Amino acid sequence: MTLETLEKYVIDAERAFEEQLYLEGKSHLEEALALEPGYGKAHNHMGWLYLFHLKEYEKAERHLKLALKYSPNYSAPYIHMSHLLFDTGRLDEHENLMIRALDVPGVQKSFAYNEFGRLNEVRGNYRIATKYYGKAIRWSLDDQEIQVFKDNIRRVRSKRWMFMFSF
């Protein structure tokens, strides 16, 4: 099976997803995976579909883990898996994933540092969270993204003061 053929299935799935034809897109991905079970990009897209649209977290995790295994330098599964791990409260796993992600081409450092900020924020490490949000700002070149990181810093500072005086 050629990579070009497999890529066509993924492109067809993406087109279906854009039109909110999720089951049709899933069918394209299943065809790709039937031809090449180790095609990481198709696993990533299946993971994305199960995570964000079908809300089947076990299946999402299975496909995202396979995407990470078969395509360790593909950035998208790191992003999707980070959402899954953070949203399910698996913070240690999330942290380990983000450590790995920092070395993956295509994973924006601003994204990874923001994730480290979120981890430390929910753990109550507000000063460390602020430092990571600052690193995210340093690595970002997008004005809207920078504003989000500034808002994160303001929120963390507010929490720090709130918790300092409430106990």
C-alpha positions as CSV (number, residue, x, y, z in Angstrom):
1,M,0.0,0.0,0.0
2,T,1.4,3.4,-1.0
3,L,1.5,6.3,1.4
4,E,-0.2,8.3,-1.3
5,T,-3.2,6.0,-1.2
6,L,-3.4,6.1,2.6
7,E,-3.1,9.9,2.6
8,K,-6.1,10.1,0.2
9,Y,-8.3,8.2,2.7
10,V,-7.3,10.7,5.4
11,I,-8.0,13.7,3.1
12,D,-11.4,12.2,2.2
13,A,-12.1,11.8,5.9
14,E,-11.1,15.4,6.7
15,R,-13.4,16.6,3.9
16,A,-16.3,14.6,5.4
17,F,-15.5,16.0,8.9
18,E,-15.6,19.6,7.5
19,E,-19.1,18.9,6.3
20,Q,-19.9,17.3,9.7
21,L,-20.3,13.9,8.1
22,Y,-18.6,12.1,10.9
23,L,-19.6,8.6,10.1
24,E,-18.6,8.9,6.5
25,G,-15.2,10.3,7.6
26,K,-14.9,7.4,10.1
27,S,-15.5,5.0,7.2
28,H,-12.6,6.4,5.2
29,L,-10.3,6.1,8.2
30,E,-11.4,2.5,8.8
31,E,-10.6,1.7,5.2
32,A,-7.1,3.2,5.6
33,L,-6.5,1.2,8.7
34,A,-7.8,-2.0,7.1
35,L,-5.1,-1.5,4.5
36,E,-2.4,-0.4,6.9
37,P,-3.1,-1.0,10.6
38,G,0.1,0.9,11.5
39,Y,-0.8,4.2,9.8
40,G,-0.4,6.7,12.6
41,K,-2.1,9.6,10.9
42,A,-5.4,7.6,10.5
43,H,-5.2,6.5,14.1
44,N,-4.8,10.2,15.1
45,H,-7.8,11.2,13.2
46,M,-9.9,8.3,14.6
47,G,-8.7,9.4,18.1
48,W,-9.8,12.9,17.4
49,L,-13.2,11.8,16.2
50,Y,-13.8,9.5,19.2
51,L,-12.6,12.2,21.6
52,F,-14.3,15.3,20.4
53,H,-17.3,14.1,18.5
54,L,-18.3,10.6,19.6
55,K,-17.2,11.1,23.2
56,E,-15.9,7.5,23.4
57,Y,-12.8,8.1,25.5
58,E,-11.5,4.6,25.7
59,K,-11.5,4.3,21.9
60,A,-10.0,7.7,21.6
61,E,-7.2,6.8,23.9
62,R,-6.5,3.5,22.1
63,H,-6.2,5.2,18.7
64,L,-4.2,8.1,20.0
65,K,-1.7,5.7,21.7
66,L,-1.4,3.9,18.4
67,A,-0.8,7.2,16.6
68,L,1.9,8.1,19.1
69,K,3.5,4.6,18.7
70,Y,3.4,4.5,14.9
71,S,4.1,8.2,14.2
72,P,6.1,9.5,17.1
73,N,7.1,12.7,15.2
74,Y,3.6,13.6,14.2
75,S,2.5,16.5,16.3
76,A,-1.3,16.2,16.2
77,P,-1.7,13.1,18.5
78,Y,0.3,14.9,21.3
79,I,-2.2,17.8,21.2
80,H,-5.3,15.5,21.2
81,M,-3.9,13.2,23.9
82,S,-3.0,16.1,26.1
83,H,-6.7,17.2,26.0
84,L,-7.8,13.6,26.9
85,L,-5.3,13.2,29.8
86,F,-5.9,16.7,31.3
87,D,-9.7,16.5,31.0
88,T,-9.7,13.1,32.7
89,G,-7.4,14.3,35.5
90,R,-4.5,12.1,34.6
91,L,-2.0,14.9,35.3
92,D,1.2,12.9,35.8
93,E,0.6,11.2,32.4
94,H,-0.2,14.6,30.9
95,E,3.0,16.0,32.2
96,N,5.1,13.1,30.8
97,L,3.4,13.5,27.5
98,M,4.2,17.2,27.4
99,I,7.8,16.6,28.3
100,R,8.1,14.3,25.2
101,A,6.1,16.7,23.1
102,L,8.7,19.5,23.6
103,D,11.1,17.5,21.3
104,V,8.6,16.8,18.6
105,P,8.8,18.8,15.4
106,G,5.6,20.7,14.8
107,V,4.4,20.8,18.4
108,Q,4.4,24.5,19.3
109,K,6.4,25.3,22.3
110,S,3.8,27.9,23.3
111,F,1.2,25.2,23.4
112,A,3.4,22.9,25.5
113,Y,4.4,25.6,28.0
114,N,0.7,26.6,28.3
115,E,-0.1,23.0,29.2
116,F,2.7,23.0,31.8
117,G,1.1,26.2,33.2
118,R,-2.4,24.6,33.4
119,L,-0.9,21.5,35.1
120,N,0.7,23.6,37.8
121,E,-2.3,25.8,38.1
122,V,-4.6,23.0,38.9
123,R,-2.0,21.5,41.3
124,G,-2.0,24.8,43.1
125,N,1.6,25.7,42.1
126,Y,0.7,29.2,41.1
127,R,4.1,30.8,40.9
128,I,5.4,27.9,38.7
129,A,2.2,28.2,36.6
130,T,2.9,31.9,36.1
131,K,6.4,31.1,34.9
132,Y,5.2,28.6,32.4
133,Y,2.5,31.0,31.0
134,G,5.3,33.5,30.6
135,K,7.4,31.0,28.6
136,A,4.3,30.4,26.5
137,I,4.1,34.1,25.8
138,R,7.8,34.1,24.9
139,W,7.4,31.4,22.3
140,S,4.1,32.7,20.8
141,L,4.0,35.0,17.8
142,D,0.2,35.2,17.7
143,D,-1.5,38.2,19.3
144,Q,-4.7,36.4,20.2
145,E,-2.8,33.5,21.7
146,I,-0.6,35.8,23.7
147,Q,-3.8,37.5,25.1
148,V,-5.0,34.1,26.3
149,F,-1.7,33.5,28.1
150,K,-1.9,36.9,29.7
151,D,-5.4,36.2,30.9
152,N,-4.1,32.9,32.3
153,I,-1.5,34.8,34.3
154,R,-4.1,37.2,35.6
155,R,-6.3,34.3,36.7
156,V,-3.4,32.5,38.5
157,R,-2.4,35.7,40.3
158,S,-6.0,36.2,41.4
159,K,-6.2,32.6,42.7
160,R,-2.9,33.0,44.5
161,W,-4.1,36.0,46.4
162,M,-7.6,34.4,47.0
163,F,-6.1,31.2,48.5
164,M,-3.5,33.1,50.4
165,F,-6.1,35.0,52.4
166,S,-8.9,32.5,52.6
167,F,-7.3,30.0,54.9
